[in-house]
Amino acid sequence: MSKGENTKRLKEIIKILTKHNIVTGMTPETLRSILEELGTTFIKAGQILSMQPNILPPEYCKELEKLRSDVTPMSFDTVKTVLEEEYRKPLKDVFAKFEEKPLGSASIGQVHAATLLDGTKVVVKVQRPGIYDTMYHDIELIKKAIGVVNFVTKIGDELDLHMIVDEVWEVTKQEMDFSLEADHAREFLENNKDVTYVTCPKPFYDISTTKALVEEHVDGFFVDQLDELKSHGYDLDEIAEKLALNFVKQIIEDGFFHADPHCGNIKVQGGKIVWIDLGMMGRLSPRDKNMFTDAIMAMATRDTMKLTDFVMKMGIHSGKIDYLALEDDIETVMNRYATADFGTMDIVALTEELFAIMRKYKIGVPKGVSMLPRAMSTIHGTLQTINPGMNAFEVISEYISGYSKKHFDLKAELTSIGKRVVSSLQKSLDIPAQVSDALRILSKGFSKLNMDLNMSDDMSDKINKLVNKLIVTIIAAALLIGSSIISITDMQPKLLGIPAIGALGFIAAIILVIWLLVSIVKKQK
């Protein structure tokens, strides 16, 4: 794009922003209208943003869900040119038959039915020519426009527009690489090779490129075609249950899940659930998977402290967070759901409120995790369509409970506990910080009674003594756990039949415990 074209497009963007009078603020409706007027690439951006509740408030996400890509299909000549440039050979040398009328058309590409030379029926996704350059230049120009907008308005105080644009560009770049979608399919098939009732379209790697994806054709019915499914003998309750179980498996076991599981992306064919359109997938690290499991169980048990810890550990933040205020806000939200059973709890609404709190404290979310809440909300809606009486999150909690028992590793758990105790010990050695935390906890308790805490010298001395005893207790616990772990090894030399270091650790721990007991008895006297 030439400099003159860039200038023209930038003026067009600023004109559209000015037209909507954004100096007075940004509403969900205004944002949707702006994206619609900016064109197909920004409509795509809006669709991506509708799945990012960590970036935008729920009212914005819901409004952007209304965006539809009414994109004019590419001509067959254009499609043919793209494919022949990719294959470096005539189209007839690759396909025995190629349907000129597309099955569907979107902002990035469109899909055609075709038949390979050996008679295999396939679908071909073809990328629009120049879409990458168009999107790239639009993104760069909107970043420049953001600078102007933030200078003359206060939108930057409400939304981090630069972060939003960067997130959209990263997701869109992945979607524009069709070879990545083929890799997603391969990984999905490998993850579910032992699940007899789940599959996805098999990609044909030898004739797939970054701009052309060829996959096997899938017949069957979409999961919202309820009458057709029932008329062909399918049990809707069974479909819903297996769909929920496989989705939670994708999260808990695989850490690789379909990020847009709406009814149009799930079919039933030959007794199998077929996941299609794997362009947008979420990925969780082992740490993310474990934290998600803890978060679900914290919601189920209304454990506010554990849920607050999850937000702090999982979230991305650079500034100092007021932990007590954050915990208070989370507790307020959890109290609104205190009377609901987990099976009937509106987890979607609860999750949205938690994300609102995170935005308030400027706590970001890792990329893989950011896709999870909207994916869970979407799968919940899909399951409600198939079986209105089902609650996906009850299935998830039961699955997590069973999975945790099945994969419990005592040695690994002891090691983990030992690490956590050592970590706690290291933190506790910072006595001033511990005193500060103790004062904050006291302050929190008294603030709920609308009282001011005035620390006397005597109370400070008592707290210092309490903290010192707490440190000794932690050291004793660390010695006991560390010695227990050492005792199951073959470390030499040995004393009393166990490693000498472990034995000495036990002796030291016993001495510390005796000292604590003696000091407690003296205090009571």
Number of C-alpha atoms within 10 A of each C-alpha: 10 7 8 9 10 15 13 11 18 20 14 14 19 17 12 17 22 12 10 15 12 19 14 10 12 17 13 16 12 17 17 21 17 19 21 18 14 16 14 19 22 21 23 22 22 26 22 20 23 23 25 26 25 24 24 21 18 20 14 22 22 16 18 24 15 12 18 15 17 11 15 9 19 18 11 15 9 14 23 16 14 18 20 16 12 15 16 9 11 13 16 12 11 17 17 15 15 20 14 14 13 19 14 12 19 18 20 22 20 20 22 20 20 22 19 17 13 9 11 12 17 21 23 24 23 25 25 21 16 9 14 17 11 12 20 14 15 20 19 16 18 19 17 14 17 20 13 12 20 15 11 12 14 15 18 15 9 12 15 14 19 15 11 15 17 14 17 20 18 11 17 21 13 15 18 19 18 23 21 18 21 25 15 21 23 16 14 24 17 12 17 17 12 9 12 10 18 20 22 22 22 18 22 14 14 7 14 19 19 16 20 23 23 27 23 18 16 17 11 16 19 19 25 18 15 16 10 14 19 11 9 9 9 15 13 19 15 12 21 24 18 16 23 24 16 19 22 22 20 20 21 23 18 19 19 21 27 26 23 25 26 19 19 15 15 21 21 22 17 10 13 17 24 23 21 20 18 24 23 19 22 21 22 24 13 13 12 20 18 13 18 20 18 17 21 19 20 17 20 19 13 18 14 21 15 17 23 22 16 17 23 17 13 18 16 14 15 9 9 7 13 9 14 16 12 18 18 15 16 21 17 12 17 19 12 10 17 13 9 12 12 20 16 13 18 14 22 16 12 17 18 19 19 20 24 19 17 22 19 11 17 15 20 19 21 14 16 17 20 21 25 24 20 23 22 22 21 19 23 21 18 23 26 15 18 21 17 13 10 19 22 26 23 18 16 22 19 13 16 21 13 11 14 13 9 9 8 10 11 9 11 10 11 15 16 12 15 21 15 13 19 19 12 15 19 13 13 20 15 11 14 12 12 19 17 11 13 16 16 14 13 12 16 17 13 13 12 8 8 9 11 9 13 8 9 9 9 9 11 13 11 12 16 17 12 14 19 16 16 16 21 19 17 19 23 21 20 23 24 21 23 22 23 19 15 18 18 12 11 10 13 10 10 14 12 7 9 19 20 18 18 24 20 14 21 20 15 15 22 15 13 18 17 11 13 17 12 11 12 12 9 9 8 6 5
